[in-house]
Amino acid sequence: MLGYGRGLRRDLSQPALAPKSLDIGVGTQSFGSTAKTCRVGFGRRGKILPSGSHKLPALGTNASGDDSLSTKAQDDEKSKEVHPKDLIMKEPKETSSLLTSPKATHGVKGTPIQLVCNHIRINSDPNKGIYVYEVRFIPNIDSNRLRRQYLNEHSVKFGGTKTFDGVTLYLPILLKDELTTYVSKAYDGSDIEIRILFKRKELLKHCMQFYNVLFDRIMKTLNYVRFDRKQFDPTSSIVLPQHQLEIWPGYVTAVDEHEGGLLLCCDVSHRLLCQKTISETLLEIFRRNPKHFQETAKKALLGATVITRYNNKTYRIDDICFEKSPRSTFTFKEGTLSFLDYYRRNYNIEIKDTNQPLLICIKKQRMSQRSQAEDLVICLIPELCYVTGLRDEIRANHKLMREIATFTCLSPVQRINALKKFYTNIDNSPESRKILSVWGLSLVQNYEEISGRQ
């Protein structure tokens, strides 16, 4: 589309000139994700400004270049020319907002009120930063567990304080060399070369991923138990003895940048656990249906998530092995060992029922020298496992569900108290405070208050 200036004139005593070829360009300038297009045509005083390399004569001149206007008239024409760039730059009000972050908007309707939100402000030391490194293993190691294990062997050499997600290493200090190399030994005796390459220095407020990894470490120091993305406090459990159930309160956290700085979002969550062991559940199934015991047991338990109280780890039941028992043996580092001896030696636990079957959990594991994942078979003792989560028989009991809801459906005041308790747990833990202080971070004691309207 060709645009015409409103001041187009020509000398009527001269015939209109039509150039043989005319290049008309369209100029485009981008601002962020929005492109502004300037349609270039005739200027205010009749000069054509193509995007190509051809320079066309102004109206009132012939094709050979002979001037029909006086020198003074030409100067007047040049002083009144409008360049396409000038057209674009005359729109600062339309484009300036695209170059900066959008301003916060506030409503004007309704009655102003003060609100409390489930966020805790994070203060950061402006004089401190985060040094970001990329970690490479030669030969390559796919298992994050092995990556952390090999890197931890040398953590004292770079200060001990670190945060590592498997690929990126965050340190509060700058290493001497841009490329630092360490060597570890694999299980088969081969050398594993660890290369730590300096990438950049980041301000604390620009590292969202770092904060989330850091608070996962803080949760571990508080001995919280992780279920998916949520962390639960087993020391504050609520017991329902008449139903053999207990409720673990917990939190789900996320750090993000909002108006005014960094905020830790902390929401309350709960996890239901059964105080009855899997061994007791198997006995109940056997009493009800001894003829089809194995089929009924697998139908009831396969896919369930269980927790082992001796290490507070969760597993998914993938199978039940009725051919094995705690008296069965397995290969250990020190040789062959029975499950009875293993739990007695490592956890000081005496297994009572030596004839119970074993629960099978299959997890994927990548070895250091192999790219493909292998199945790691974990055998669990039913006597030491407890079912977690809402089962079908609990969901069908409406009276029980209402009783559970009295503890899990919290009022605003109860949510505020839970948020205060979360802060208190971190503040009372010297190890948690040390993790924050090393990185120049601290939590504001009070929750965030914001203005709203109703």
PyMOL commands that set and color helices and strands:
alter all, ss='L'
color gray80, all
select helices_A, chain A and resi 71-79+84-89+92-98+144-152+155-158+204-206+208-221+234-236+241-243+278-288+293-301+339-347+382-384+392-396+398-408+412-427+430-438
alter helices_A, ss='H'
color red, helices_A
select strands_A, chain A and resi 26-31+34-39+112-124+129-138+163-164+168-171+179-185+191-203+225-227+230-232+238-240+245-258+261-277+305-308+313-316+319-321+329-332+335-338+358-366+373-380+385-388+441-453
alter strands_A, ss='S'
color yellow, strands_A
deselect
rebuild
show_as cartoon
